[in-house]
């Protein structure tokens, strides 16, 4: 849990913890990448007020489309389940938002997974028609 907290923002961690805690004891998840391409779609600066104080923190946020070919495995209790193989990796195209606090030397952390590109294209158009900007 601690190592994950270093990679994601507190709000992202809160949304991930229930799934992590529901995982059966001893179960391991692994990803093998067979190629990843990330395209930046948006860069913005954001401000957030510190709780109980007047100071505002500034953040940089980068929205990326991550196009990946991967093999995903879950193992535990003598069984292994997988999606994709080295010969035919699973294709995934997700949209992620990364965030970094400015001025304190912080590292980039995952802020939110917005969904797959096809999910976002369907919800961005009335009646699921049309195409999203790329």
C-alpha positions as CSV (number, residue, x, y, z in Angstrom):
1,X,0.0,0.0,0.0
2,X,2.8,2.4,0.9
3,X,4.7,1.8,-2.4
4,X,1.4,2.5,-4.3
5,X,0.8,5.7,-2.4
6,X,4.1,7.0,-3.7
7,X,2.9,6.5,-7.3
8,X,-0.6,7.9,-7.1
9,X,-2.4,10.9,-5.7
10,X,-4.4,10.5,-2.4
11,X,-7.7,10.7,-4.3
12,X,-6.6,8.0,-6.8
13,X,-5.4,5.8,-3.9
14,X,-8.8,6.1,-2.2
15,X,-10.5,4.8,-5.3
16,X,-8.0,1.9,-5.7
17,X,-7.8,0.6,-2.1
18,X,-11.2,-1.3,-2.0
19,X,-10.1,-3.5,-5.0
20,X,-6.6,-4.1,-3.4
21,X,-8.1,-5.1,-0.1
22,X,-10.6,-7.4,-1.8
23,X,-7.8,-9.3,-3.5
24,X,-7.4,-12.8,-2.1
25,X,-4.4,-13.2,0.1
26,X,-1.3,-14.3,-1.8
27,X,-2.6,-13.3,-5.2
28,X,-0.1,-11.6,-7.4
29,X,-0.7,-9.4,-10.4
30,X,1.9,-8.8,-13.1
31,X,2.1,-6.9,-16.4
32,X,4.5,-7.5,-19.2
33,X,4.7,-4.7,-21.7
34,X,5.3,-5.5,-25.4
35,X,5.2,-1.9,-26.5
36,X,3.8,1.4,-25.1
37,X,3.2,4.7,-26.8
38,X,2.0,7.7,-24.8
39,X,0.6,10.8,-26.5
40,X,0.1,14.0,-24.6
41,X,-3.4,15.4,-25.2
42,X,-3.6,18.2,-22.7
43,X,-1.3,20.1,-20.3
44,X,-2.8,22.5,-17.6
45,X,-1.9,24.2,-14.4
46,X,-4.3,23.8,-11.4
47,X,-4.5,25.4,-8.0
48,X,-5.7,23.8,-4.8
49,X,-6.2,25.4,-1.4
50,X,-4.4,23.8,1.5
51,X,-6.9,22.4,4.1
52,X,-7.2,24.8,7.0
53,X,-4.8,27.4,5.5
54,X,-4.6,30.3,3.1
55,X,-1.7,28.9,1.1
56,X,-2.5,27.6,-2.4
57,X,-0.5,24.9,-4.1
58,X,0.0,24.9,-7.8
59,X,0.0,21.7,-9.8
60,X,0.8,20.7,-13.3
61,X,-1.4,18.1,-14.9
62,X,-0.7,16.2,-18.1
63,X,-3.4,14.1,-19.8
64,X,-2.0,11.2,-21.9
65,X,-3.4,8.6,-24.2
66,X,-1.5,5.4,-23.4
67,X,-1.6,2.8,-26.2
68,X,-0.1,-0.4,-25.0
69,X,0.3,-4.1,-26.0
70,X,0.6,-6.2,-22.9
71,X,0.2,-9.5,-21.1
72,X,-1.6,-9.3,-17.8
73,X,-1.4,-12.3,-15.3
74,X,-3.0,-13.0,-12.0
75,X,-1.5,-15.9,-10.0
76,X,-2.3,-17.5,-6.7
77,X,-3.3,-20.7,-5.0
78,X,-1.6,-22.8,-7.7
79,X,-3.6,-21.2,-10.6
80,X,-2.7,-18.6,-13.2
81,X,-5.1,-16.6,-15.4
82,X,-3.9,-14.3,-18.1
83,X,-5.1,-11.9,-20.8
84,X,-3.0,-11.8,-23.9
85,X,0.2,-13.8,-24.7
86,X,3.7,-12.9,-26.0
87,X,2.5,-13.9,-29.5
88,X,-0.8,-12.0,-29.3
89,X,-0.6,-9.3,-26.6
90,X,-3.8,-7.6,-25.3
91,X,-4.2,-4.2,-26.9
92,X,-5.2,-1.4,-24.5
93,X,-5.7,2.3,-25.2
94,X,-6.4,4.2,-21.9
95,X,-6.5,7.9,-21.0
96,X,-4.6,8.8,-17.8
97,X,-4.0,12.1,-15.9
98,X,-0.7,12.6,-14.2
99,X,-0.1,15.4,-11.6
100,X,2.9,17.0,-10.0
101,X,3.0,19.7,-7.3
102,X,5.1,22.7,-8.5
103,X,7.8,24.3,-6.4
104,X,8.6,21.4,-4.0
105,X,10.5,19.0,-6.3
106,X,7.7,16.4,-6.2
107,X,7.4,13.6,-8.6
108,X,4.7,12.8,-11.2
109,X,1.9,10.7,-9.8
110,X,-1.2,9.1,-11.4
111,X,-4.1,11.4,-10.6
112,X,-6.9,9.5,-12.4
113,X,-7.7,6.9,-15.1
114,X,-10.4,8.5,-17.2
115,X,-11.2,5.3,-19.1
116,X,-10.4,3.7,-22.4
117,X,-10.3,6.0,-25.5
118,X,-13.3,4.2,-27.0
119,X,-15.3,4.7,-23.8
120,X,-14.5,8.4,-23.8
121,X,-15.3,8.8,-27.5
122,X,-18.8,7.2,-26.9
123,X,-19.6,9.5,-23.9
124,X,-18.2,12.7,-25.6
125,X,-20.7,12.5,-28.5
126,X,-24.5,12.7,-28.3
127,X,-26.0,9.2,-28.8
128,X,-22.5,7.7,-29.0
129,X,-22.0,9.0,-32.6
130,X,-19.2,10.9,-34.1
131,X,-15.5,10.9,-33.3
132,X,-13.3,12.4,-30.6
133,X,-10.4,14.7,-31.4
134,X,-7.1,13.0,-31.6
